[in-house]
Amino acid sequence: MTQPIRLGVAGLGTVGCGLLRLMEAHAPRLAETVGRHIVVTGVSARSRDKTRGVKLDAIPWFSDPVALAADRSIDVFVELIGGDDGPAKAAVEAALSAGKPVVTANKALLARHGAELARLAEDKGAALNFEAAAAGGIPVIKTLRESLAGNRIRRVYGILNGTCNYILTKMQDEHRTFADERKRDKIAERIVGKLRLRRGDRQKSRRRQQQHRTVTRRLGDDIVADNSGSAGFVVDDHGGLQPLGKRRSDRARNHVVAAARTERHDDFDERRKFGVGRSCRTDD
């Protein structure tokens, strides 16, 4: 078998890591189908320390995707960074300028700079493969180029991604207009935004609780102290907790410490009954 095809993969998100897993799992079958082994000889991503669930120790790491695209150790550059500009565009341009084939799943990049990149690829004699960016990976581009080569296709109309197809299906089945669906979509976006905000607030609250390790103890019949050392409360006539002012909170805390010291020689069960331990703070 001839020399392997060497890939450089830029972008190790869901798609990039999924590609590496598939290539590892199906390596023998791919080699038999293509006639050459396909190996990854370079990867690039924003963060090297992130846990991705794929083995990267044996693959050379490039902090700059443009350097990876132009490196002589790769034959084909795979761009999975995303975005219509910045490092994604610069890396694709570098690979095409070096005469290397490019595979991309970047819809935004092609929508904005597709014609420009196609001209560059033609000038350099390199292939710009964007099958993965069209119709959710359905091989429609290959079909148009090869299976329909005898037909003259002037233009393609269509909305070819799952979300838009879902909207079109709802319009057809429920006899709704696009404006109706857009209105529903905006309402859904607001609801999702509020849910995310609430989830973020809950996460912040949990982090604060974990950091402070707050343990609220009831001491006697009317004083409650917060072991984080930040607040004190009084139990009202209805059994509720009313916050004390800062000075009263300090006095309540001092009262608890004094009570704990005074009664440290008393029976352990008695102290447990009132919730008094060795200290009024828990800093662990």
GUGU-364215 format. One line per field, with one value per residue: residue in one letter; x, y, z of N, C-alpha, C in turn. Coordinates in Angstrom, 2 decimals. Each point is the difference from the previous one (the first is absolute). Example, Ala and Ser with C-alpha at 12.3 -4.5 7.8 and 13.67 -1.06 7.14 Angstrom:
BEGIN
code	[a	s]
n_X	[13.19	-0.35]
n_Y	[-5.69	1.05]
n_Z	[7.80	-0.72]
ca_X	[-0.89	0.82]
ca_Y	[1.19	1.19]
ca_Z	[0.00	0.06]
c_X	[0.90	-0.77]
c_Y	[1.20	1.09]
c_Z	[0.00	0.73]
END
This chain:
BEGIN
code	[m	t	q	p	i	r	l	g	v	a	g	l	g	t	v	g	c	g	l	l	r	l	m	e	a	h	a	p	r	l	a	e	t	v	g	r	h	i	v	v	t	g	v	s	a	r	s	r	d	k	t	r	g	v	k	l	d	a	i	p	w	f	s	d	p	v	a	l	a	a	d	r	s	i	d	v	f	v	e	l	i	g	g	d	d	g	p	a	k	a	a	v	e	a	a	l	s	a	g	k	p	v	v	t	a	n	k	a	l	l	a	r	h	g	a	e	l	a	r	l	a	e	d	k	g	a	a	l	n	f	e	a	a	a	a	g	g	i	p	v	i	k	t	l	r	e	s	l	a	g	n	r	i	r	r	v	y	g	i	l	n	g	t	c	n	y	i	l	t	k	m	q	d	e	h	r	t	f	a	d	e	r	k	r	d	k	i	a	e	r	i	v	g	k	l	r	l	r	r	g	d	r	q	k	s	r	r	r	q	q	q	h	r	t	v	t	r	r	l	g	d	d	i	v	a	d	n	s	g	s	a	g	f	v	v	d	d	h	g	g	l	q	p	l	g	k	r	r	s	d	r	a	r	n	h	v	v	a	a	a	r	t	e	r	h	d	d	f	d	e	r	r	k	f	g	v	g	r	s	c	r	t	d	d]
n_X	[0.85	-0.42	0.62	-0.17	-1.28	0.70	-0.78	-0.33	-0.39	-0.67	-0.13	-0.03	-1.07	-1.32	0.07	0.96	-0.45	-1.20	0.62	0.72	-1.14	-0.68	1.00	0.05	-1.33	0.07	1.15	-0.15	-1.27	0.34	1.00	-0.86	-0.88	0.83	0.54	-0.21	0.92	-0.91	0.95	-0.19	0.64	-1.13	-0.14	-1.09	0.03	-1.02	-0.44	1.22	-0.38	-0.88	-0.86	0.41	0.55	1.03	0.73	0.70	0.44	-0.35	-0.90	0.84	0.25	-0.89	0.61	0.61	-1.30	0.43	0.78	-1.04	-0.78	1.03	-0.11	1.24	-0.32	-0.81	-0.90	-0.90	-0.60	-0.40	-0.86	0.00	0.63	-0.57	-1.03	-0.49	0.86	1.03	0.35	-1.30	-0.31	0.80	-0.44	-1.25	0.17	0.60	-0.95	-0.97	0.57	0.07	-1.15	-0.44	-0.56	-1.18	-0.29	-1.20	-0.44	0.68	-1.28	0.30	1.10	-0.66	-0.95	1.03	0.84	-1.09	-0.51	0.40	-0.37	-1.13	0.07	0.29	-0.94	-0.76	0.39	-0.11	-1.05	-0.66	-0.41	-1.17	0.05	-1.28	0.10	0.88	0.11	-0.40	-1.24	0.67	0.88	-1.22	0.41	-0.55	1.13	0.37	-1.26	0.03	1.18	-0.39	-0.98	0.01	1.15	-0.92	-0.38	-0.72	0.63	-0.95	-0.88	0.33	-1.27	0.03	-0.62	1.25	-0.70	0.26	0.49	0.52	0.44	0.32	0.47	0.58	0.38	0.27	0.59	0.52	0.37	0.37	0.35	1.21	0.12	0.97	-0.81	-1.01	0.74	0.29	-1.28	-0.39	0.84	-0.41	-1.26	0.28	0.58	-1.06	-0.82	0.70	0.00	-1.29	-0.22	0.76	-0.68	-1.16	0.36	0.39	-1.17	-0.63	0.72	-0.21	-1.30	0.03	0.63	-0.86	-0.97	0.55	0.16	-1.14	-0.53	-1.02	0.07	-1.30	0.25	-0.95	0.20	-0.39	-0.82	0.98	1.17	0.20	1.09	0.56	0.40	-0.50	-0.59	-1.04	-0.77	-1.03	-0.81	-1.25	-0.45	-0.92	-1.13	0.17	1.15	-0.14	0.93	0.35	0.60	1.11	0.15	0.99	-0.26	-1.32	0.34	0.89	-0.95	-0.87	0.93	0.28	-1.32	-0.03	1.07	-0.52	-1.19	0.63	0.72	-1.09	-0.67	1.27	-0.18	-1.11	-1.13	0.59	-0.88	0.23	1.29	-0.11	-0.75	0.91	0.64	0.55	0.98	1.12	-0.59	-0.09	1.21	-0.28	1.30	-0.36]
n_Y	[-1.19	1.05	1.18	0.13	0.28	1.12	-0.05	1.27	-0.16	1.06	0.03	-0.06	0.49	0.06	0.79	0.79	-0.06	0.24	0.87	0.41	-0.05	0.54	0.85	0.10	0.11	0.76	0.12	-1.28	0.25	1.15	-0.64	-0.97	0.89	0.77	-1.07	0.84	-0.12	0.37	0.88	0.33	0.96	0.61	0.61	0.77	0.67	0.64	-1.09	-0.16	0.68	0.33	-0.62	-0.82	-0.92	0.58	-0.95	0.96	-0.86	-0.88	0.99	0.49	0.91	0.74	0.97	0.07	0.07	1.25	-0.14	-0.56	0.95	0.75	-0.81	-0.39	-0.14	0.86	-0.86	-0.16	1.18	-0.34	0.91	-0.09	1.15	0.37	0.75	1.19	0.11	0.80	-0.84	-0.19	1.22	0.48	-1.01	0.17	1.30	-0.25	-0.88	0.76	1.00	-0.99	0.08	0.11	-1.18	0.59	-0.51	0.54	0.19	1.06	-0.03	0.61	-0.70	-1.06	0.29	0.37	-1.02	-0.71	1.02	0.80	-0.90	-0.09	1.32	0.13	-0.90	0.64	1.16	-0.62	-0.37	0.54	-1.02	0.61	-0.91	0.25	-1.28	0.03	1.09	-0.93	0.39	0.48	0.14	0.24	-1.05	1.18	0.52	-1.14	-0.05	1.29	-0.21	-1.18	-0.29	1.31	-0.54	-0.87	0.53	0.97	0.16	0.91	-0.55	0.06	-0.32	0.47	-0.46	-0.22	0.34	-0.73	1.12	0.43	-1.22	0.05	1.24	-0.38	-1.07	0.78	0.81	-1.07	-0.66	1.17	0.14	0.14	1.30	0.45	1.07	-0.90	-0.73	1.13	0.33	-1.24	0.13	1.26	-0.44	-1.05	0.90	0.81	-1.05	-0.43	1.28	0.06	-1.16	0.45	1.19	-0.66	-0.78	1.12	0.58	-1.13	0.01	1.32	-0.24	-1.06	0.79	0.99	-0.89	-0.47	1.26	0.43	-1.12	0.72	0.01	0.01	0.49	-0.63	1.10	-0.86	0.97	0.90	-0.64	0.45	-0.73	0.74	-1.27	0.59	0.44	-0.08	-0.75	0.59	-0.81	0.49	-0.97	0.39	0.64	0.14	-0.04	1.23	0.20	0.89	0.61	-0.16	1.20	0.67	1.06	-0.11	-0.12	1.00	0.71	-0.37	0.27	1.15	0.16	-0.42	0.74	1.04	-0.28	-0.12	1.10	0.65	-0.56	0.23	0.23	0.53	-0.61	-0.93	-0.84	0.67	0.02	-1.30	-0.03	0.88	-1.00	0.01	0.29	-0.46	0.37	1.27	-0.32	-0.17	-0.02	-1.27]
n_Z	[0.00	-0.73	-0.07	1.31	0.04	0.10	1.05	-0.18	1.25	-0.41	1.31	1.33	-0.59	-0.04	-1.07	0.45	1.25	-0.51	-0.78	1.03	0.70	-0.98	-0.16	1.32	0.10	-1.10	0.64	0.36	0.24	0.60	0.57	0.23	0.40	0.66	0.54	0.98	0.93	0.89	0.20	1.28	-0.65	0.29	1.16	0.01	1.15	0.53	0.62	0.47	1.07	-0.92	0.81	-0.97	0.74	-0.60	-0.53	0.58	0.92	-0.92	0.00	-0.90	0.94	-0.66	0.65	-1.19	-0.31	-0.15	1.06	0.56	-0.51	0.34	1.03	-0.23	1.29	-0.61	-0.50	0.99	-0.16	1.23	-0.45	1.34	-0.22	-1.14	-0.36	-0.37	0.99	0.22	0.98	-0.06	-0.33	0.96	0.76	-0.42	0.07	1.17	0.28	-0.49	0.63	0.91	-0.67	1.26	-0.17	-0.01	1.20	-0.19	1.24	-0.41	0.38	1.15	0.03	-0.43	0.87	0.73	-0.01	-0.25	-0.67	0.96	0.90	-0.72	-0.18	1.30	0.29	-0.87	0.49	1.17	-0.68	1.02	0.73	-0.13	0.95	-0.28	-0.34	0.99	-0.77	-0.87	0.27	1.03	-0.99	-0.49	-0.69	0.14	0.50	0.54	0.38	0.31	0.56	0.52	0.84	0.16	-0.35	-0.46	1.15	-0.51	1.13	-0.14	0.80	1.27	0.21	1.22	1.06	0.22	1.05	1.05	0.56	-1.15	-0.21	1.29	-0.16	-1.13	0.69	1.08	-0.86	-0.57	1.10	0.54	-1.29	0.45	0.23	-0.79	-0.13	-0.08	-0.82	-0.66	0.13	-0.32	-1.00	-0.17	0.15	-0.79	-0.79	0.24	-0.18	-1.08	-0.40	0.38	-0.64	-1.00	0.09	0.14	-1.02	-0.64	0.41	-0.37	-1.12	-0.10	0.29	-0.81	-0.88	0.29	-0.08	-1.11	-0.40	0.48	-0.53	-0.38	1.30	-0.14	1.18	0.58	0.67	0.91	0.44	0.01	0.07	-1.21	-0.09	-0.93	-0.17	-1.11	1.11	-0.87	0.77	0.61	0.65	0.07	0.79	-0.92	0.35	-1.30	0.59	-0.51	-0.95	0.92	-1.07	0.67	0.55	-0.62	0.78	-0.20	-1.29	0.12	0.69	-0.95	-0.90	0.61	0.06	-1.26	-0.36	0.70	-0.54	-1.16	0.31	0.42	-1.00	-0.34	1.34	-0.56	0.25	-0.76	0.51	1.13	-0.27	-0.31	1.09	0.44	-0.60	1.22	-0.88	-0.50	-1.12	-0.20	-0.49	-1.28	0.09	0.24]
ca_X	[-0.85	0.79	0.10	-1.32	-0.50	0.22	-0.99	0.13	-1.37	-0.09	-1.31	-0.25	-1.27	-0.81	0.24	1.40	0.25	-0.75	0.78	1.14	-0.50	-0.42	1.18	0.66	-0.83	-0.18	1.25	0.26	-0.96	0.32	1.23	-0.35	-0.84	0.76	1.25	1.11	-0.33	-0.25	0.51	0.00	1.38	0.03	-1.28	0.06	-1.23	0.23	0.53	0.63	-0.25	-1.39	-0.26	-0.82	-0.40	0.72	1.44	0.75	1.38	0.94	-0.20	0.61	-0.94	0.32	-0.79	-0.47	-0.55	0.61	1.26	-0.36	-0.46	1.13	1.08	0.29	-0.29	-1.37	-0.39	-1.36	-0.35	-1.41	-0.35	-1.22	0.06	-1.24	0.13	0.14	1.21	1.00	0.92	-0.56	0.25	1.44	0.56	-0.43	0.77	1.38	0.05	-0.23	1.17	1.07	-0.40	-0.51	-1.46	-0.64	-1.33	-0.56	-1.42	-0.28	-1.04	0.13	1.15	-0.34	-1.06	0.54	1.23	0.08	0.44	1.40	0.82	-0.05	0.95	1.35	0.24	0.19	1.29	1.09	-0.18	-0.33	-1.42	-0.72	-1.09	-0.90	-1.16	-0.43	-0.66	-1.26	-1.09	0.29	0.90	-0.55	0.91	-0.70	0.98	0.56	-1.05	-0.11	1.22	0.30	-1.17	-0.82	0.92	-0.61	-1.08	0.42	-0.67	0.32	-0.16	-0.58	-0.80	-0.35	0.49	0.49	0.47	-1.08	-0.89	-0.86	-0.92	-1.02	-0.92	-0.78	-0.95	-1.07	-0.80	-0.81	-0.95	-0.94	-0.49	0.46	0.88	1.35	-0.04	-0.49	1.06	1.05	-0.50	0.14	1.43	0.48	-0.51	0.80	1.34	-0.08	-0.19	1.28	0.92	-0.33	0.38	1.46	0.35	-0.32	0.97	1.25	-0.14	0.08	1.38	0.73	-0.39	0.65	1.43	0.18	-0.22	1.16	1.17	-0.12	-0.38	-0.84	-0.81	-0.82	-0.34	-0.88	0.60	-1.04	-1.33	-0.23	1.16	0.55	1.23	0.45	1.40	0.93	0.49	-0.43	-1.33	-0.67	-1.45	-0.83	-1.24	-1.13	-1.10	-0.62	0.97	0.82	1.32	0.17	1.44	0.48	0.97	1.36	0.46	-0.72	0.51	1.28	-0.28	-0.57	1.09	0.82	-0.79	0.10	1.35	0.11	-0.79	0.71	1.16	-0.46	-0.62	0.76	0.19	-1.29	-0.28	0.05	-1.35	-0.67	0.50	-0.52	-1.41	-0.09	0.74	1.26	1.11	1.27	0.26	-1.15	0.33	0.46	0.83	0.57]
ca_Y	[1.19	1.22	0.87	0.37	1.37	0.64	1.05	0.98	0.33	1.22	0.05	-1.26	0.02	-1.21	-0.57	-0.39	-1.20	-1.09	-0.45	-0.79	-1.29	-0.82	-0.42	-1.04	-1.20	-0.59	0.14	-1.07	0.05	1.18	-0.30	-0.93	0.71	1.07	-0.54	0.58	0.30	1.41	0.27	1.40	0.35	1.30	0.54	1.35	0.46	1.18	-0.40	-1.31	-0.68	-0.43	-1.43	-0.20	-1.39	-0.65	-0.09	0.97	0.04	-0.39	0.87	1.32	1.08	1.31	1.05	0.89	-0.79	0.42	-0.75	-1.39	-0.07	0.16	-0.91	-1.05	-1.32	-0.39	0.02	0.54	0.83	-0.10	1.18	-0.19	1.04	0.76	1.46	0.45	0.81	-0.34	-1.11	-0.97	0.51	0.10	-1.34	-0.54	0.71	-0.47	-1.35	0.09	0.67	-0.99	-1.04	-1.17	-0.13	0.43	-0.51	0.88	-0.11	1.34	0.65	1.46	0.38	-0.17	0.94	1.36	0.07	-1.20	0.30	0.43	-1.18	-0.87	0.55	-0.29	-1.43	-0.24	0.57	-0.80	-1.41	-0.78	-0.30	0.54	-0.96	0.53	-0.88	-0.06	1.24	0.12	-0.95	-0.85	-1.10	-0.83	0.18	0.64	0.64	-1.08	-0.42	1.02	0.04	-1.24	-0.74	0.87	0.74	0.19	0.99	1.39	0.52	1.43	0.54	-0.91	0.67	-0.90	0.23	-1.35	-0.42	-0.61	0.97	0.62	-1.01	-0.17	1.14	-0.17	-1.10	0.51	0.90	-0.80	-0.86	0.78	1.10	1.25	0.82	0.13	1.02	-0.66	-0.85	0.87	0.53	-1.08	-0.21	1.06	-0.29	-1.11	0.51	0.73	-0.98	-0.69	0.95	0.11	-1.25	-0.01	0.95	-0.62	-1.06	0.64	0.46	-1.17	-0.46	0.93	-0.24	-1.23	0.25	0.75	-0.92	-0.89	0.75	0.42	-1.12	0.61	-0.89	0.81	-0.74	0.69	-0.01	0.37	0.17	1.21	0.50	-0.86	0.58	-0.55	-0.38	0.65	1.20	1.20	0.48	-0.57	0.10	-0.19	-0.70	0.82	-0.69	-0.95	-1.02	0.42	0.54	1.40	0.32	1.01	0.94	-0.49	-0.01	-1.02	-1.28	-0.24	-0.33	-1.35	-0.94	-0.02	-0.71	-1.43	-0.44	0.00	-1.12	-1.24	-0.11	-0.17	-1.29	-1.06	-1.10	-0.62	-1.27	0.12	-0.08	1.28	0.96	-0.38	0.38	1.40	0.23	0.68	-0.89	0.50	1.33	0.58	0.16	-1.19	0.52	-1.09]
ca_Z	[0.00	-0.14	1.17	0.54	-0.12	1.29	0.25	1.06	0.44	0.82	0.63	0.70	0.69	-0.17	-1.33	-0.12	0.80	-0.63	-1.15	0.47	0.49	-1.15	-0.74	0.78	0.05	-1.34	-0.74	-0.98	-1.11	-0.80	-0.77	-1.07	-0.97	-0.66	-0.55	0.77	1.38	0.30	1.35	0.43	0.36	0.66	0.45	0.56	0.65	0.84	1.31	0.01	1.28	0.11	-0.10	-1.19	-0.14	-1.10	0.25	-0.79	0.46	-1.05	-1.17	0.18	0.29	-0.55	0.64	-1.06	-1.11	-1.26	-0.09	-0.32	-1.38	-0.91	0.37	-0.99	0.52	-0.34	-1.42	-0.10	1.16	0.37	0.81	0.79	1.03	0.00	-0.10	-1.38	-0.16	1.01	-0.24	-0.95	-1.36	-0.23	-0.14	-1.29	-1.02	0.06	-0.57	-1.44	-0.60	-0.06	-0.94	0.72	0.04	1.25	0.34	1.01	0.35	0.48	-0.81	0.05	-0.82	-1.41	-0.35	-0.13	-0.81	-0.84	-1.37	0.10	0.27	-1.18	-0.98	0.47	-0.21	-1.44	-0.39	0.55	-0.38	1.20	0.14	1.14	0.22	1.02	0.12	1.40	0.38	-0.73	0.23	1.15	-0.36	-1.07	-1.16	-1.12	-0.88	-0.81	-0.94	-1.04	-0.81	-0.69	-0.50	-0.85	-0.86	-1.32	0.09	0.17	1.19	0.09	1.35	0.99	1.02	1.09	1.36	0.22	1.32	0.78	0.65	-1.01	-0.51	1.04	-0.11	-1.23	0.21	0.84	-0.83	-0.91	0.70	0.80	-0.84	0.59	-0.82	0.52	1.06	1.22	0.55	0.54	1.27	0.97	0.21	0.88	1.35	0.51	0.32	1.27	1.07	0.18	0.63	1.43	0.65	0.14	1.05	1.28	0.24	0.40	1.38	0.88	0.04	0.84	1.39	0.45	0.18	1.25	1.13	0.10	0.44	1.38	0.86	1.02	0.82	0.90	1.22	0.93	1.32	0.96	-0.56	-0.77	-0.74	-1.06	-0.54	-1.27	0.24	-0.93	0.68	-0.70	0.36	1.14	-0.15	1.17	-0.31	0.42	0.68	-0.93	-0.36	-1.13	0.31	-0.31	0.05	0.94	-0.54	0.11	1.39	0.73	-0.48	0.68	1.39	0.03	-0.23	1.22	1.01	-0.30	0.35	1.46	0.51	-0.30	0.88	1.38	0.21	-0.63	0.94	0.30	-0.67	-1.45	-0.55	0.23	-0.99	-1.31	-0.06	-0.37	-1.24	0.25	-0.19	0.49	-0.55	-0.67	-1.42	-0.70	-1.11	-0.78]
c_X	[0.88	0.01	-1.38	-0.37	0.06	-0.95	0.46	-1.40	0.05	-1.42	-0.34	-1.23	-0.73	0.30	1.43	0.32	-0.77	0.72	1.17	-0.45	-0.38	1.20	0.75	-0.80	-0.06	1.26	0.25	-0.93	0.27	1.24	-0.30	-0.81	0.80	1.25	1.24	-0.47	-0.23	0.40	-0.07	1.40	0.11	-1.39	0.22	-1.35	0.35	0.65	0.57	-0.36	-1.41	-0.12	-0.98	-0.43	0.63	1.50	0.75	1.48	1.00	-0.09	0.65	-1.05	0.50	-0.90	-0.60	-0.54	0.57	1.32	-0.26	-0.38	1.17	1.12	0.16	-0.35	-1.43	-0.22	-1.35	-0.31	-1.50	-0.32	-1.35	-0.06	-1.33	0.25	0.28	1.25	1.04	0.85	-0.53	0.30	1.49	0.62	-0.38	0.78	1.44	0.13	-0.17	1.19	1.18	-0.36	-0.57	-1.53	-0.53	-1.36	-0.55	-1.48	-0.54	-0.99	0.20	1.14	-0.33	-1.07	0.56	1.18	0.13	0.53	1.48	0.93	0.01	0.94	1.44	0.35	0.24	1.35	1.16	-0.11	-0.29	-1.51	-0.56	-1.25	-0.87	-1.28	-0.56	-0.74	-1.37	-0.96	0.30	0.87	-0.57	0.84	-0.69	0.99	0.61	-1.01	-0.12	1.21	0.15	-1.25	-0.87	0.88	-0.58	-1.11	0.58	-0.80	0.43	-0.02	-0.63	-0.74	-0.26	0.54	0.38	0.67	-1.19	-0.96	-0.96	-0.99	-1.12	-1.04	-0.88	-1.04	-1.18	-0.91	-0.94	-1.09	-1.08	-0.52	0.34	0.86	1.39	0.05	-0.49	1.11	1.13	-0.43	0.14	1.47	0.56	-0.47	0.82	1.40	-0.01	-0.14	1.31	1.01	-0.26	0.40	1.51	0.45	-0.27	0.98	1.34	-0.05	0.10	1.43	0.86	-0.30	0.67	1.49	0.27	-0.17	1.19	1.22	-0.06	-0.31	-0.89	-0.83	-0.76	-0.44	-0.92	0.55	-1.03	-1.33	-0.12	1.19	0.46	1.24	0.38	1.49	0.97	0.55	-0.52	-1.34	-0.47	-1.49	-0.66	-1.27	-1.16	-1.10	-0.66	0.97	0.88	1.32	0.07	1.48	0.31	0.87	1.40	0.48	-0.71	0.45	1.31	-0.24	-0.57	1.09	0.89	-0.71	0.13	1.35	0.16	-0.76	0.72	1.17	-0.43	-0.48	0.83	0.25	-1.31	-0.17	-0.10	-1.39	-0.76	0.44	-0.50	-1.45	-0.16	0.83	1.31	1.13	1.27	0.27	-1.24	0.26	0.44	0.75	0.55	-0.56]
c_Y	[1.24	0.80	0.41	1.44	0.63	1.20	0.94	0.48	1.22	0.13	-1.34	0.11	-1.31	-0.68	-0.50	-1.27	-1.20	-0.55	-0.88	-1.37	-0.92	-0.51	-1.11	-1.31	-0.73	0.07	-1.13	0.06	1.19	-0.24	-0.93	0.69	1.00	-0.54	0.56	0.19	1.51	0.23	1.49	0.33	1.39	0.45	1.39	0.34	1.16	-0.37	-1.41	-0.80	-0.54	-1.52	-0.25	-1.45	-0.71	0.03	0.94	0.02	-0.26	0.89	1.35	1.09	1.31	1.04	0.95	-0.83	0.38	-0.73	-1.46	-0.13	0.05	-1.01	-1.12	-1.40	-0.46	0.11	0.65	0.76	-0.08	1.14	-0.21	1.02	0.72	1.49	0.41	0.82	-0.49	-1.19	-1.03	0.42	0.05	-1.37	-0.64	0.66	-0.48	-1.38	0.04	0.66	-0.94	-1.16	-1.24	-0.05	0.39	-0.66	0.88	-0.29	1.36	0.72	1.51	0.48	-0.07	0.99	1.39	0.07	-1.17	0.26	0.39	-1.19	-0.96	0.51	-0.28	-1.46	-0.31	0.53	-0.87	-1.48	-0.90	-0.20	0.64	-0.86	0.46	-0.83	-0.01	1.24	0.16	-1.11	-0.98	-1.19	-0.96	0.22	0.58	0.64	-1.04	-0.48	0.99	-0.04	-1.23	-0.66	0.84	0.81	0.25	1.01	1.40	0.60	1.45	0.51	-1.05	0.83	-0.98	0.48	-1.36	-0.17	-0.37	1.00	0.61	-1.00	-0.28	1.11	-0.15	-1.11	0.46	0.94	-0.78	-0.77	0.79	1.23	1.35	0.77	0.05	1.03	-0.60	-0.82	0.84	0.58	-1.04	-0.23	1.05	-0.20	-1.12	0.46	0.74	-0.96	-0.71	0.91	0.15	-1.26	-0.08	0.93	-0.60	-1.11	0.58	0.49	-1.17	-0.51	0.92	-0.23	-1.26	0.20	0.76	-0.91	-0.93	0.72	0.31	-1.14	0.48	-1.05	0.85	-0.85	0.84	-0.16	0.49	0.15	1.20	0.49	-1.03	0.68	-0.72	-0.27	0.56	1.27	1.27	0.53	-0.63	0.22	-0.16	-0.70	0.83	-0.85	-1.06	-1.10	0.35	0.58	1.44	0.35	1.08	0.99	-0.51	-0.07	-1.08	-1.39	-0.35	-0.39	-1.40	-1.05	-0.11	-0.75	-1.51	-0.54	-0.07	-1.17	-1.32	-0.20	-0.29	-1.42	-1.16	-1.19	-0.71	-1.29	0.21	0.01	1.31	1.03	-0.31	0.43	1.44	0.34	0.70	-0.99	0.61	1.42	0.50	0.18	-1.34	0.46	-1.10	-0.01]
c_Z	[0.00	1.30	0.50	-0.33	1.37	0.17	1.10	0.36	0.91	0.52	0.62	0.89	-0.21	-1.33	-0.13	0.77	-0.55	-1.20	0.43	0.50	-1.16	-0.79	0.73	-0.04	-1.34	-0.85	-1.00	-1.21	-0.91	-0.86	-1.17	-1.10	-0.81	-0.69	0.68	1.44	0.15	1.45	0.28	0.50	0.63	0.38	0.58	0.60	0.92	1.32	-0.07	1.25	0.13	-0.16	-1.14	-0.21	-1.18	0.32	-0.94	0.32	-1.13	-1.23	0.26	0.15	-0.58	0.68	-1.02	-1.16	-1.36	-0.21	-0.33	-1.46	-0.99	0.25	-1.03	0.48	-0.31	-1.50	-0.22	1.28	0.23	0.96	0.66	1.13	0.13	-0.05	-1.43	-0.25	0.99	-0.38	-1.00	-1.44	-0.31	-0.22	-1.33	-1.14	-0.04	-0.64	-1.52	-0.70	-0.12	-0.93	0.66	-0.07	1.38	0.11	1.12	0.21	0.44	-0.93	-0.08	-0.89	-1.48	-0.43	-0.26	-0.96	-0.97	-1.40	-0.02	0.22	-1.18	-1.09	0.40	-0.22	-1.47	-0.47	0.44	-0.38	1.18	0.07	1.26	0.19	1.15	0.12	1.42	0.44	-0.65	0.40	1.13	-0.34	-1.04	-1.26	-1.23	-0.97	-0.94	-1.05	-1.15	-0.94	-0.88	-0.60	-0.93	-0.95	-1.39	-0.02	0.17	1.15	0.19	1.44	0.90	1.04	1.13	1.32	0.53	1.36	0.87	0.59	-1.01	-0.58	1.00	-0.11	-1.24	0.14	0.85	-0.79	-0.91	0.74	0.74	-0.73	0.62	-1.01	0.63	1.13	1.31	0.66	0.58	1.34	1.10	0.34	0.95	1.43	0.64	0.39	1.33	1.17	0.30	0.68	1.49	0.76	0.20	1.10	1.37	0.33	0.43	1.43	0.98	0.11	0.87	1.47	0.54	0.22	1.29	1.21	0.17	0.53	1.49	0.97	1.16	0.72	1.00	1.18	0.87	1.41	1.01	-0.71	-0.93	-0.81	-1.01	-0.55	-1.28	0.12	-1.02	0.63	-0.60	0.47	1.29	-0.13	1.37	-0.45	0.52	0.61	-0.88	-0.44	-1.19	0.45	-0.44	0.12	1.02	-0.75	0.26	1.44	0.82	-0.45	0.70	1.45	0.13	-0.17	1.24	1.11	-0.19	0.42	1.52	0.60	-0.22	0.95	1.43	0.25	-0.55	0.93	0.35	-0.78	-1.51	-0.61	0.19	-1.04	-1.40	-0.16	-0.44	-1.24	0.18	-0.15	0.56	-0.47	-0.71	-1.49	-0.56	-1.23	-0.87	-1.41]
END
